[in-house]
Amino acid sequence: MTQDAQGPGRQFRQIACVATLPKTPSGKLQRFMLRNQEAGALLE
């Protein structure tokens, strides 16, 4: 899709590949853990 068709709010910011995704015991994704990992990587 083109940028014009999606609009400014629907664009990818960044894509980072990780080996495993942090999940809760019920299987939900722990997004705050991914944000914390990203923040830690930016500080290094």
N, C-alpha and C positions, 0 to 999 in steps of 0.2 A: 504494500500500500504506500501511497505517497504521503508526504507530510501535509499537503494541502487537504487531502481527504480525511485525515484523522483529526486535525486541529491541534492547537498548541498544548492542551492538557493531556493528550494521549500519546506522548512521545516517550521513548525509552530514555531514562536518565543514564544509567550505566548497567552493564551486564558483567557479573563476576561468577566464575565457575568455582564451586566448592566440592570437596570430596563427598561429604555427607551433609544432610540437612538436619538441624536440631529439631527434634520432635518431642511432644509431650507423651506420657504413657498412653494416652488415648489416640495418638497418631496425628494430632494437629501440629502444624508448623509453628515453631517459635520464632516469629518475625523479629522480636526485640533482640534475640540472640544474634541474628544476622546483622541487624543494625549496629549492635555493639562490636561485632567483629569488624565491620566496615569502618567504624569510627576508630578502632584501634589500629587498623592498617593505615589509615590516613595520618595518624600521629607519628608513625615510625619513619 
